[in-house]
């Protein structure tokens, strides 16, 4: 494999480069979109299939668990079957799984189809990264990453909006059926352009023990994160068992993979300073970002009276600066110091979250959208420089494994960020509610006057108290959201120190990715 890089194909040019970029971006967009589009359709899916909303969450959980298991297998699968063949097959199987999801007539069938969809989706994102980097010259690797990054930034914003519109105006199976034409087009275009650019393959024995351990601990961890809040975390025996399985499983997995001759996941990549700190910082930052992305629309819909569409509209402007600045960042990432660019991103996140920590129940939509717009600049300077640092200096034959492993850690961190932020939000809200209620004693003049006013307006005593409790809840959950925004802002500043532990990639020479850019 040492001579794989020189023997690799030359960069693409002209229409082949444009069409190759479009095909890979479409497949990535479809994949990322599908991880968020079903969220807003859950009530409709659960009602249509005759199951409870709680049971319906398995539609999300099953995809997440299967996806998390298959992402780190990308490196091994690429070496065994080749990047182009694996990517095209994954896209076609994703299309089949999507059609089965839409066709499902029971929860069991839908969950089985979502498991298949999650499993085949795993290699798509890291391989789209790998193939895109191989299409561009070394000095344009940053541009390739910028184009790739835009699809992963826009899809999570479009997902809930598109899912809600399709569910309201058509029916929920169409959130899956729309993947069929898109996926077939992307697969056909990718194969026509890249089939002559297959990566070297070699037959490797299957690390069955490592694979079994991976399925065990990732499955246990993902289910624990997804179900923790619903089951009251460690008060539940089920969560305790899952936690033990996850901790013991990951410990045994690490020891096994580091000593296996043909490991299913290349954990030795963490021995490289840039990969270790780059992937770690990227993952923690993504967990913070994703936790806040989930929290904001929850607060807007549950306590500010926003509809799903209005909440989506409040979040949509994040794509404006991200799309405008990403090409600039892509061009400059091999000229400027990516560590400086990532530090700027974290300062911007700090400013955005500091502004959000000052939100009150009276904050208008216009004020809410200001930090959302600014967050686009943070995102543009976030993914590309940190991905460049993470993959810097990795040889071409290990790029797919590195991209798969770093994406796996990032996806897991995103799931943890969501669980932690929503749990802490409710706990802080309970605390704030208690403090606020302490001021409303039986003899409190303002509380008494408010209750009298409500009863004079025609409410019964219980209705007036219930309305007052709702107002207290609104204040408590708003203050709790502000607490999380502020804590996240401080953590983003702290992460800057870890960015500077990485080494700067060589100037003007597509850092890392350059590895894959032959």
FISELO-356289 format. One record per residue (C-alpha): x negated, y, z; residue number from 1. Coordinates in pm, whole numbers, plus 50000, padded with zeros to 5 digits. Each point is the difference from the previous one (the first is absolute). Example, Ala and Ser with C-alpha at 12.3 -4.5 7.8 and 13.67 -1.06 7.14 Angstrom:
2
+-------+-------+-------+-----+
:    xx :    yy :    zz : num :
+-------+-------+-------+-----+
: 48770 : 49550 : 50780 :   1 :
: 49863 : 50344 : 49934 :   2 :
+-------+-------+-------+-----+
This chain:
518
+-------+-------+-------+-----+
:    xx :    yy :    zz : num :
+-------+-------+-------+-----+
: 50000 : 50000 : 50000 :   1 :
: 49701 : 50230 : 50034 :   2 :
: 49999 : 50073 : 49627 :   3 :
: 50377 : 50054 : 49979 :   4 :
: 49983 : 50377 : 50002 :   5 :
: 49775 : 50052 : 49697 :   6 :
: 50201 : 49750 : 49799 :   7 :
: 50327 : 50176 : 50080 :   8 :
: 50209 : 50184 : 49740 :   9 :
: 49941 : 50362 : 49905 :  10 :
: 50241 : 50272 : 50115 :  11 :
: 50314 : 50051 : 49794 :  12 :
: 50059 : 50313 : 49791 :  13 :
: 50274 : 50177 : 49807 :  14 :
: 50350 : 49852 : 49988 :  15 :
: 49886 : 49673 : 50160 :  16 :
: 49887 : 50193 : 50310 :  17 :
: 50327 : 50197 : 50017 :  18 :
: 50221 : 49692 : 49950 :  19 :
: 49791 : 49792 : 50242 :  20 :
: 50036 : 50268 : 50267 :  21 :
: 50376 : 50020 : 49937 :  22 :
: 50051 : 49622 : 50023 :  23 :
: 49801 : 49962 : 50323 :  24 :
: 50163 : 50308 : 50156 :  25 :
: 50350 : 49877 : 49910 :  26 :
: 49938 : 49664 : 50166 :  27 :
: 49860 : 50170 : 50312 :  28 :
: 50291 : 50245 : 50010 :  29 :
: 50251 : 49712 : 49973 :  30 :
: 49825 : 49811 : 50281 :  31 :
: 49976 : 50293 : 50246 :  32 :
: 50353 : 50113 : 49912 :  33 :
: 50138 : 49658 : 50087 :  34 :
: 49852 : 50007 : 50349 :  35 :
: 50212 : 50307 : 50088 :  36 :
: 50298 : 50000 : 49762 :  37 :
: 50191 : 49726 : 50188 :  38 :
: 49988 : 50185 : 50336 :  39 :
: 50289 : 50237 : 49927 :  40 :
: 50204 : 49721 : 49838 :  41 :
: 49995 : 49771 : 50305 :  42 :
: 50351 : 50086 : 50126 :  43 :
: 50147 : 49928 : 49654 :  44 :
: 49802 : 49675 : 49964 :  45 :
: 50097 : 49878 : 50350 :  46 :
: 50369 : 50083 : 49943 :  47 :
: 50010 : 49838 : 49657 :  48 :
: 49838 : 49678 : 50123 :  49 :
: 50214 : 49988 : 50314 :  50 :
: 49716 : 50023 : 50255 :  51 :
: 49921 : 50244 : 50282 :  52 :
: 49772 : 50301 : 49948 :  53 :
: 49745 : 49832 : 50231 :  54 :
: 49994 : 49685 : 49785 :  55 :
: 49976 : 50223 : 49693 :  56 :
: 49663 : 50136 : 50115 :  57 :
: 49848 : 49665 : 49898 :  58 :
: 50027 : 50130 : 49643 :  59 :
: 49725 : 50250 : 50094 :  60 :
: 49809 : 49779 : 50245 :  61 :
: 49971 : 49701 : 49764 :  62 :
: 49847 : 50214 : 49723 :  63 :
: 49756 : 50168 : 50243 :  64 :
: 49878 : 49674 : 50155 :  65 :
: 49948 : 49825 : 49665 :  66 :
: 49830 : 50306 : 49852 :  67 :
: 49764 : 50041 : 50296 :  68 :
: 49896 : 49634 : 49971 :  69 :
: 49925 : 50009 : 49627 :  70 :
: 49815 : 50335 : 49975 :  71 :
: 49675 : 49880 : 50164 :  72 :
: 50001 : 49689 : 49777 :  73 :
: 49944 : 50221 : 49695 :  74 :
: 49622 : 49955 : 49997 :  75 :
: 50011 : 49619 : 50010 :  76 :
: 50282 : 49980 : 49742 :  77 :
: 49815 : 50241 : 49766 :  78 :
: 49685 : 49789 : 50008 :  79 :
: 50204 : 49688 : 49934 :  80 :
: 50229 : 50123 : 49718 :  81 :
: 49861 : 50335 : 49876 :  82 :
: 50131 : 50352 : 50068 :  83 :
: 50197 : 50047 : 49675 :  84 :
: 50168 : 49659 : 50006 :  85 :
: 50085 : 50033 : 50372 :  86 :
: 50137 : 50355 : 49964 :  87 :
: 50218 : 49920 : 49697 :  88 :
: 50133 : 49681 : 50160 :  89 :
: 50074 : 50188 : 50324 :  90 :
: 50201 : 50264 : 49811 :  91 :
: 50201 : 49737 : 49808 :  92 :
: 50073 : 49804 : 50320 :  93 :
: 50097 : 50328 : 50168 :  94 :
: 50254 : 50055 : 49720 :  95 :
: 50140 : 49648 : 50051 :  96 :
: 50020 : 50050 : 50380 :  97 :
: 50173 : 50338 : 49949 :  98 :
: 50261 : 49840 : 49776 :  99 :
: 50057 : 49726 : 50261 : 100 :
: 50041 : 50269 : 50271 : 101 :
: 50274 : 50173 : 49799 : 102 :
: 50166 : 49667 : 49918 : 103 :
: 50002 : 49885 : 50367 : 104 :
: 50344 : 49908 : 50139 : 105 :
: 49891 : 49929 : 50358 : 106 :
: 49754 : 50144 : 50252 : 107 :
: 49795 : 49677 : 49991 : 108 :
: 49959 : 50021 : 49622 : 109 :
: 49915 : 50371 : 50014 : 110 :
: 49738 : 49951 : 50274 : 111 :
: 49843 : 49707 : 49807 : 112 :
: 49980 : 50218 : 49687 : 113 :
: 49852 : 50289 : 50203 : 114 :
: 49734 : 49764 : 50142 : 115 :
: 49905 : 49899 : 49644 : 116 :
: 50002 : 50368 : 49897 : 117 :
: 49772 : 50093 : 50292 : 118 :
: 49757 : 49716 : 49932 : 119 :
: 49952 : 50083 : 49630 : 120 :
: 49993 : 50377 : 50070 : 121 :
: 49689 : 49967 : 50219 : 122 :
: 49728 : 49995 : 49731 : 123 :
: 50168 : 50264 : 49779 : 124 :
: 49889 : 50317 : 50180 : 125 :
: 49631 : 49911 : 50061 : 126 :
: 49969 : 49852 : 49648 : 127 :
: 50156 : 50307 : 49838 : 128 :
: 49727 : 50197 : 50181 : 129 :
: 49729 : 49760 : 49878 : 130 :
: 50117 : 49992 : 49636 : 131 :
: 50050 : 50376 : 49987 : 132 :
: 49646 : 50059 : 50126 : 133 :
: 49863 : 49763 : 49735 : 134 :
: 50179 : 50205 : 49731 : 135 :
: 49823 : 50329 : 50076 : 136 :
: 49632 : 50104 : 49971 : 137 :
: 49805 : 50016 : 50326 : 138 :
: 50018 : 50379 : 50027 : 139 :
: 50380 : 49993 : 49963 : 140 :
: 50071 : 49741 : 50270 : 141 :
: 50143 : 50278 : 50218 : 142 :
: 50246 : 50093 : 49725 : 143 :
: 50109 : 49637 : 49977 : 144 :
: 50059 : 49989 : 50375 : 145 :
: 50193 : 50328 : 49981 : 146 :
: 50238 : 49864 : 49736 : 147 :
: 50044 : 49680 : 50202 : 148 :
: 50050 : 50199 : 50321 : 149 :
: 50279 : 50213 : 49854 : 150 :
: 50218 : 49695 : 49937 : 151 :
: 49954 : 49877 : 50358 : 152 :
: 50081 : 50348 : 50137 : 153 :
: 50312 : 50070 : 49793 : 154 :
: 50166 : 49656 : 50024 : 155 :
: 50073 : 50007 : 50378 : 156 :
: 50169 : 50341 : 49957 : 157 :
: 50203 : 49893 : 49695 : 158 :
: 50093 : 49660 : 50151 : 159 :
: 50260 : 50106 : 50260 : 160 :
: 50152 : 50261 : 49767 : 161 :
: 50029 : 49757 : 49707 : 162 :
: 50119 : 49714 : 50224 : 163 :
: 50272 : 50215 : 50152 : 164 :
: 50118 : 50129 : 49661 : 165 :
: 50011 : 49651 : 49844 : 166 :
: 50184 : 49854 : 50301 : 167 :
: 50255 : 50284 : 50002 : 168 :
: 50059 : 50019 : 49624 : 169 :
: 49941 : 49642 : 49880 : 170 :
: 49944 : 49706 : 50238 : 171 :
: 49709 : 49879 : 50211 : 172 :
: 49883 : 49715 : 49764 : 173 :
: 49894 : 50270 : 49753 : 174 :
: 49721 : 50117 : 50234 : 175 :
: 49840 : 49667 : 49907 : 176 :
: 50121 : 49967 : 49639 : 177 :
: 49829 : 50327 : 49897 : 178 :
: 49665 : 49822 : 50053 : 179 :
: 50070 : 49756 : 49715 : 180 :
: 49953 : 50231 : 49696 : 181 :
: 49725 : 50203 : 50173 : 182 :
: 49806 : 49689 : 50103 : 183 :
: 50030 : 49828 : 49661 : 184 :
: 49878 : 50315 : 49823 : 185 :
: 49706 : 50044 : 50245 : 186 :
: 49898 : 49632 : 49976 : 187 :
: 50014 : 49995 : 49619 : 188 :
: 49803 : 50324 : 49965 : 189 :
: 49739 : 49891 : 50258 : 190 :
: 49943 : 49663 : 49830 : 191 :
: 49972 : 50154 : 49652 : 192 :
: 49730 : 50243 : 50116 : 193 :
: 49809 : 49806 : 50267 : 194 :
: 50012 : 49634 : 49888 : 195 :
: 49655 : 50034 : 49837 : 196 :
: 49859 : 50157 : 50319 : 197 :
: 50048 : 49706 : 50237 : 198 :
: 49772 : 49987 : 50304 : 199 :
: 49765 : 49701 : 50059 : 200 :
: 50160 : 49705 : 50177 : 201 :
: 49869 : 49705 : 50195 : 202 :
: 50171 : 49704 : 50158 : 203 :
: 50004 : 50039 : 50374 : 204 :
: 50124 : 49747 : 50255 : 205 :
: 50314 : 50107 : 50187 : 206 :
: 49932 : 50110 : 50359 : 207 :
: 50320 : 49834 : 50124 : 208 :
: 49921 : 50053 : 50372 : 209 :
: 49926 : 50370 : 49944 : 210 :
: 50318 : 50039 : 49793 : 211 :
: 50212 : 49830 : 50268 : 212 :
: 49850 : 50222 : 50272 : 213 :
: 50061 : 50310 : 49788 : 214 :
: 50367 : 49908 : 49950 : 215 :
: 50035 : 49929 : 50374 : 216 :
: 49857 : 50320 : 50147 : 217 :
: 50116 : 50244 : 49731 : 218 :
: 50352 : 49853 : 50005 : 219 :
: 50013 : 50017 : 50381 : 220 :
: 49868 : 50357 : 50007 : 221 :
: 50235 : 50132 : 49729 : 222 :
: 50311 : 49840 : 50153 : 223 :
: 49898 : 50132 : 50344 : 224 :
: 49961 : 50354 : 49862 : 225 :
: 50327 : 49984 : 49806 : 226 :
: 50210 : 49848 : 50280 : 227 :
: 49826 : 50151 : 50305 : 228 :
: 50222 : 50307 : 50042 : 229 :
: 50317 : 49801 : 49942 : 230 :
: 49903 : 49735 : 50262 : 231 :
: 49865 : 50252 : 50258 : 232 :
: 49638 : 49904 : 49935 : 233 :
: 49826 : 49801 : 50275 : 234 :
: 50320 : 49958 : 50202 : 235 :
: 50081 : 49737 : 49736 : 236 :
: 49856 : 49649 : 50020 : 237 :
: 50003 : 49980 : 49619 : 238 :
: 49779 : 50311 : 49971 : 239 :
: 49763 : 49864 : 50266 : 240 :
: 49956 : 49673 : 49806 : 241 :
: 49944 : 50189 : 49674 : 242 :
: 49740 : 50224 : 50169 : 243 :
: 49807 : 49699 : 50133 : 244 :
: 50011 : 49831 : 49659 : 245 :
: 49875 : 50319 : 49830 : 246 :
: 49711 : 50060 : 50244 : 247 :
: 49882 : 49637 : 50018 : 248 :
: 50057 : 49954 : 49627 : 249 :
: 49792 : 50303 : 49897 : 250 :
: 49715 : 49902 : 50237 : 251 :
: 49977 : 49647 : 49860 : 252 :
: 50046 : 50133 : 49644 : 253 :
: 49706 : 50243 : 50031 : 254 :
: 49767 : 49730 : 50138 : 255 :
: 50106 : 49751 : 49730 : 256 :
: 49971 : 50244 : 49708 : 257 :
: 49656 : 50123 : 50106 : 258 :
: 49866 : 49645 : 50015 : 259 :
: 50184 : 49844 : 49702 : 260 :
: 49797 : 49939 : 49684 : 261 :
: 50284 : 50121 : 49771 : 262 :
: 50217 : 50227 : 50218 : 263 :
: 50345 : 50093 : 49874 : 264 :
: 49940 : 50361 : 50120 : 265 :
: 49656 : 50162 : 49972 : 266 :
: 49970 : 50141 : 50355 : 267 :
: 49627 : 50056 : 49948 : 268 :
: 50097 : 50318 : 49818 : 269 :
: 50047 : 50154 : 50346 : 270 :
: 49623 : 49963 : 50042 : 271 :
: 49961 : 50295 : 49763 : 272 :
: 50007 : 50330 : 50189 : 273 :
: 50202 : 50190 : 49742 : 274 :
: 50258 : 49725 : 49961 : 275 :
: 50041 : 49956 : 50376 : 276 :
: 50047 : 50368 : 50086 : 277 :
: 50163 : 50099 : 49670 : 278 :
: 50266 : 49727 : 50021 : 279 :
: 50051 : 50062 : 50373 : 280 :
: 50046 : 50378 : 49966 : 281 :
: 50222 : 49958 : 49692 : 282 :
: 50218 : 49748 : 50185 : 283 :
: 50037 : 50194 : 50327 : 284 :
: 50075 : 50320 : 49807 : 285 :
: 50251 : 49817 : 49779 : 286 :
: 50167 : 49853 : 50311 : 287 :
: 50035 : 50352 : 50146 : 288 :
: 50125 : 50140 : 49670 : 289 :
: 50248 : 49718 : 49939 : 290 :
: 50133 : 50009 : 50356 : 291 :
: 50079 : 50371 : 49957 : 292 :
: 50147 : 49943 : 49651 : 293 :
: 50249 : 49753 : 50154 : 294 :
: 50072 : 50218 : 50305 : 295 :
: 50086 : 50327 : 49823 : 296 :
: 50300 : 49874 : 49794 : 297 :
: 50127 : 49802 : 50302 : 298 :
: 50005 : 50320 : 50208 : 299 :
: 50159 : 50201 : 49718 : 300 :
: 50278 : 49747 : 49941 : 301 :
: 50075 : 49896 : 50358 : 302 :
: 49969 : 50332 : 50184 : 303 :
: 50004 : 50282 : 49745 : 304 :
: 50305 : 49888 : 49802 : 305 :
: 49818 : 49946 : 49668 : 306 :
: 50132 : 49749 : 49746 : 307 :
: 49760 : 49742 : 49851 : 308 :
: 49980 : 50206 : 49680 : 309 :
: 49934 : 50325 : 50189 : 310 :
: 49730 : 49834 : 50212 : 311 :
: 49842 : 49866 : 49681 : 312 :
: 50012 : 50350 : 49852 : 313 :
: 49820 : 50135 : 50308 : 314 :
: 49720 : 49747 : 49945 : 315 :
: 49979 : 50012 : 49619 : 316 :
: 49776 : 50315 : 49967 : 317 :
: 49705 : 49798 : 50138 : 318 :
: 49940 : 49881 : 49646 : 319 :
: 49951 : 50347 : 49847 : 320 :
: 49649 : 50089 : 50125 : 321 :
: 49902 : 49631 : 50009 : 322 :
: 50062 : 49967 : 49625 : 323 :
: 49842 : 50338 : 49916 : 324 :
: 49685 : 49952 : 50210 : 325 :
: 49932 : 49626 : 49956 : 326 :
: 49841 : 50040 : 49651 : 327 :
: 49774 : 50278 : 50136 : 328 :
: 49896 : 49783 : 50295 : 329 :
: 49940 : 49710 : 49761 : 330 :
: 49767 : 50206 : 49782 : 331 :
: 49809 : 50149 : 50293 : 332 :
: 49970 : 49699 : 50231 : 333 :
: 49670 : 49893 : 49838 : 334 :
: 49867 : 50359 : 50017 : 335 :
: 50116 : 50120 : 50340 : 336 :
: 49936 : 49811 : 50322 : 337 :
: 50303 : 49766 : 50049 : 338 :
: 49946 : 50023 : 50378 : 339 :
: 50058 : 50376 : 49981 : 340 :
: 50312 : 49944 : 49787 : 341 :
: 50141 : 49743 : 50244 : 342 :
: 49927 : 50237 : 50291 : 343 :
: 50196 : 50274 : 49819 : 344 :
: 50292 : 49756 : 49959 : 345 :
: 50002 : 49929 : 50374 : 346 :
: 49989 : 50374 : 50083 : 347 :
: 50300 : 50046 : 49768 : 348 :
: 50184 : 49713 : 50172 : 349 :
: 49922 : 50170 : 50333 : 350 :
: 50153 : 50330 : 49876 : 351 :
: 50307 : 49821 : 49856 : 352 :
: 50069 : 49804 : 50319 : 353 :
: 49932 : 50302 : 50222 : 354 :
: 50267 : 50190 : 49804 : 355 :
: 50241 : 49708 : 50038 : 356 :
: 49934 : 49981 : 50376 : 357 :
: 50169 : 50341 : 50026 : 358 :
: 50328 : 49883 : 49841 : 359 :
: 50317 : 50063 : 50200 : 360 :
: 50366 : 49910 : 49947 : 361 :
: 50040 : 50343 : 49835 : 362 :
: 49722 : 49951 : 49742 : 363 :
: 50131 : 50058 : 49647 : 364 :
: 49941 : 49781 : 49693 : 365 :
: 49771 : 50267 : 49852 : 366 :
: 49772 : 49992 : 50305 : 367 :
: 50003 : 49618 : 50004 : 368 :
: 49887 : 49991 : 49635 : 369 :
: 49694 : 50228 : 50050 : 370 :
: 49779 : 49739 : 50174 : 371 :
: 50138 : 49736 : 49760 : 372 :
: 49863 : 50198 : 49704 : 373 :
: 49664 : 50050 : 50175 : 374 :
: 49981 : 49627 : 50074 : 375 :
: 49965 : 49940 : 49626 : 376 :
: 49657 : 50167 : 50010 : 377 :
: 49899 : 49781 : 50293 : 378 :
: 50104 : 49685 : 49813 : 379 :
: 49808 : 50098 : 49685 : 380 :
: 49676 : 50031 : 50202 : 381 :
: 50077 : 49694 : 50212 : 382 :
: 50025 : 49681 : 49793 : 383 :
: 49744 : 50065 : 49726 : 384 :
: 49694 : 50110 : 50207 : 385 :
: 50061 : 49736 : 50269 : 386 :
: 50046 : 49722 : 49741 : 387 :
: 49680 : 50121 : 49830 : 388 :
: 49809 : 49984 : 50331 : 389 :
: 50146 : 49659 : 50089 : 390 :
: 49906 : 49831 : 49672 : 391 :
: 49665 : 50179 : 49961 : 392 :
: 49710 : 49775 : 49905 : 393 :
: 50202 : 49678 : 49980 : 394 :
: 49892 : 49779 : 49706 : 395 :
: 50249 : 49955 : 49713 : 396 :
: 50081 : 49636 : 50077 : 397 :
: 50110 : 50095 : 50354 : 398 :
: 50210 : 50307 : 49909 : 399 :
: 50326 : 49802 : 49975 : 400 :
: 49937 : 49835 : 50339 : 401 :
: 49911 : 50337 : 50157 : 402 :
: 50304 : 50176 : 49852 : 403 :
: 50225 : 49714 : 50117 : 404 :
: 49858 : 49998 : 50352 : 405 :
: 50012 : 50380 : 50045 : 406 :
: 50359 : 50011 : 49868 : 407 :
: 50095 : 49719 : 50240 : 408 :
: 49860 : 50188 : 50301 : 409 :
: 50176 : 50319 : 49882 : 410 :
: 50339 : 49827 : 49951 : 411 :
: 49975 : 49838 : 50345 : 412 :
: 49912 : 50338 : 50155 : 413 :
: 50304 : 50152 : 49828 : 414 :
: 50227 : 49737 : 50156 : 415 :
: 49843 : 50064 : 50342 : 416 :
: 50036 : 50377 : 49957 : 417 :
: 50372 : 49963 : 49927 : 418 :
: 50063 : 49776 : 50304 : 419 :
: 49792 : 50211 : 50237 : 420 :
: 50146 : 50337 : 49893 : 421 :
: 50365 : 49890 : 50019 : 422 :
: 49948 : 49827 : 50337 : 423 :
: 49810 : 50294 : 50154 : 424 :
: 50264 : 50238 : 49858 : 425 :
: 50281 : 49821 : 50185 : 426 :
: 49797 : 49972 : 50322 : 427 :
: 49907 : 50370 : 49997 : 428 :
: 50362 : 50091 : 49919 : 429 :
: 50119 : 49805 : 50305 : 430 :
: 49749 : 50191 : 50215 : 431 :
: 50105 : 50338 : 49858 : 432 :
: 50368 : 49909 : 50040 : 433 :
: 49942 : 49924 : 50369 : 434 :
: 49818 : 50333 : 50053 : 435 :
: 50272 : 50196 : 49819 : 436 :
: 50283 : 49833 : 50192 : 437 :
: 49828 : 50084 : 50331 : 438 :
: 50077 : 50365 : 49925 : 439 :
: 50367 : 49928 : 49942 : 440 :
: 50110 : 49924 : 50354 : 441 :
: 50357 : 50013 : 50121 : 442 :
: 49953 : 50357 : 50114 : 443 :
: 49825 : 50129 : 49685 : 444 :
: 50184 : 50315 : 49885 : 445 :
: 49906 : 49977 : 49630 : 446 :
: 50096 : 49631 : 49977 : 447 :
: 50327 : 50069 : 50179 : 448 :
: 50082 : 50292 : 49771 : 449 :
: 49918 : 49792 : 49690 : 450 :
: 50228 : 49717 : 50116 : 451 :
: 50280 : 50245 : 50074 : 452 :
: 49962 : 50157 : 49653 : 453 :
: 50012 : 49658 : 49831 : 454 :
: 50307 : 49895 : 50199 : 455 :
: 50169 : 50331 : 49920 : 456 :
: 49939 : 49919 : 49632 : 457 :
: 50211 : 49685 : 50041 : 458 :
: 49751 : 49734 : 50109 : 459 :
: 50070 : 49764 : 50288 : 460 :
: 49755 : 49985 : 50291 : 461 :
: 49834 : 49684 : 49861 : 462 :
: 49980 : 50144 : 49649 : 463 :
: 49838 : 50318 : 50132 : 464 :
: 49741 : 49798 : 50197 : 465 :
: 49932 : 49779 : 49696 : 466 :
: 49948 : 50309 : 49782 : 467 :
: 49767 : 50151 : 50260 : 468 :
: 49805 : 49672 : 50014 : 469 :
: 49966 : 50010 : 49621 : 470 :
: 49852 : 50351 : 50022 : 471 :
: 49753 : 49882 : 50267 : 472 :
: 49907 : 49701 : 49779 : 473 :
: 49939 : 50231 : 49707 : 474 :
: 49760 : 50211 : 50207 : 475 :
: 49832 : 49695 : 50155 : 476 :
: 49931 : 49824 : 49668 : 477 :
: 49883 : 50326 : 49841 : 478 :
: 49752 : 50058 : 50283 : 479 :
: 49888 : 49636 : 49976 : 480 :
: 49938 : 50039 : 49625 : 481 :
: 49800 : 50317 : 50073 : 482 :
: 49788 : 49802 : 50251 : 483 :
: 49913 : 49739 : 49735 : 484 :
: 49922 : 50264 : 49737 : 485 :
: 49763 : 50176 : 50242 : 486 :
: 49826 : 49678 : 50112 : 487 :
: 49957 : 49894 : 49636 : 488 :
: 49849 : 50341 : 49916 : 489 :
: 49737 : 49959 : 50274 : 490 :
: 49917 : 49644 : 49885 : 491 :
: 49944 : 50119 : 49641 : 492 :
: 49739 : 50250 : 50124 : 493 :
: 49831 : 49723 : 50205 : 494 :
: 49976 : 49778 : 49689 : 495 :
: 49774 : 50253 : 49827 : 496 :
: 49705 : 49887 : 50218 : 497 :
: 50032 : 49643 : 49867 : 498 :
: 50007 : 50118 : 49637 : 499 :
: 49648 : 50137 : 50045 : 500 :
: 49862 : 49665 : 50118 : 501 :
: 50028 : 49882 : 49638 : 502 :
: 49722 : 50067 : 49750 : 503 :
: 50055 : 50233 : 49707 : 504 :
: 50016 : 49813 : 49666 : 505 :
: 49744 : 50098 : 49734 : 506 :
: 50088 : 50337 : 49845 : 507 :
: 50145 : 50005 : 49647 : 508 :
: 50015 : 49626 : 49967 : 509 :
: 50336 : 49853 : 50057 : 510 :
: 49945 : 49887 : 50348 : 511 :
: 50139 : 49673 : 50059 : 512 :
: 50229 : 49935 : 49783 : 513 :
: 49740 : 50041 : 49756 : 514 :
: 49935 : 49646 : 50088 : 515 :
: 50318 : 49909 : 49830 : 516 :
: 49952 : 50252 : 49725 : 517 :
: 49777 : 49793 : 49779 : 518 :
+-------+-------+-------+-----+
